[in-house]
Amino acid sequence: MPRTGVAGGLWFEVHPGPDEAAAAVILSPGLGGSAAFWAPQMAALTERFTVVLYDHRGAGRSDRTLTDPHSVDAMAEDIVAVMDGTGLARAHVVGHAAGDWRAWPWP
C-alpha cells in the first residue's frame, strides 16, 4: 500500500519499490496535473523503483493557493518540499510537459 502525506501544502503518495535499496523516482505531471496522470505506468515502475507521486499546487488534493509569484523556481521548490516530506535525500525526477520544467533549476 502506498504511504500518503502532505508537505508544504502538497499532497503526495509513496509507492514502495521491490526493496528498501530501490532508487526513488518522483513523477511530476503536466502543469496543473495530479498524480492520477501516472496510473498507467505504476505497475512497471514499482517493479524497479520507489515511486513518489504528488498533485501540483492548485490541483487535485494539494493546496488550492498558488505561490506568489507562481514560477518555475517555486514549482521546483515544491519538489524539494515533497522530498523533505517523504524523507528523500535524492531522487530521479521525471516530468510530463510542463512537469519537466521543475527539474531544470537544479544542477
N, C-alpha and C positions, 0 to 999 in steps of 0.2 A: 504494500500500500504506500502511496506517496505521503510524504510529510508536507503539511501546508503551514503557511505563516504569513505575516505581514511585516515588512521592513520599510521604514520611511514612507509609509502610506501605500507601498506596492505589495500587492498580493502575489505570492509565489507558491510553487509546489516543487518538491524534490522527489524524483523517481530514482530509487537506488539502482545501481548497476549490478553486475554479476558478483562483485565483491567490494570490500572497502577500499581496495587499491585502484579501483576503476577511475580513470580520468573523468573530470567533470566537464560538461558542455552546457552552456547557457544558451537557450534558444530565444531569440528576440523576434517577435512578429513584426509585420509592417506597421507603419505609423497608425496609431490608434487601435492596434490589434490586441487580441487576447491570446492567452496560452492555448486556447482551443484550436488555433490555426495549425498547430503541430501534431494533432492527434494521429494523422496517418503515418507519421514517422516514428512514433514512440516505441512500438514493439521492436523494430530493428535497432534503434539507437540504444535502448536499455540492455540489449544483449552484450554491449561492449562498454557503455558509459553510464555514469551517474548523470541524469538529465535534470536540469533546472528550467522550469517554465515560469513566466510571470506575465501579468497583464500590465500593459503600459499605463502610466498615469493618465487619468481621464477615460479609461476604458475598462470593461469587464468588472472585476471585483476590487480593483485598485481605487485609490482616492480620485474623486472627480475633479479636484482642484489641480490645475496645471501650475508649474513653476512660473515665476515672473522675473525675468523673461523666460519663456519656454524655448530652449535652444538645443542644438545637438550636444553641447557640453553638458547641459542639465540632464539630458537623457542618458548620456554616458555615466554621469554621477548616479543615476538611478540604478544602473547595472552594478555599480560599486555598492550601493545600498543593499541590493539583493544579495551580492556576495557576502557582505557583512552579516546580513540576516541569516544566511544559510551556513555561515562559518567557513566559507571557501576562501583560501588564500590565493588560489589561481584556478583558472578555468578557460576553456576554449569558448569563444563566442561565435555563434552562427546567427546571422540575421537574414531576414527576408525583406527585400525592397528597402524602405527607409529604416527598418530594424537593423540593417547592417551599418548605418551611419554611426550608431552608438559606439562601435569599437574603434572608429577612426582616430579619435583624440589620444588613444593610448599608444605608447611606444611599443 
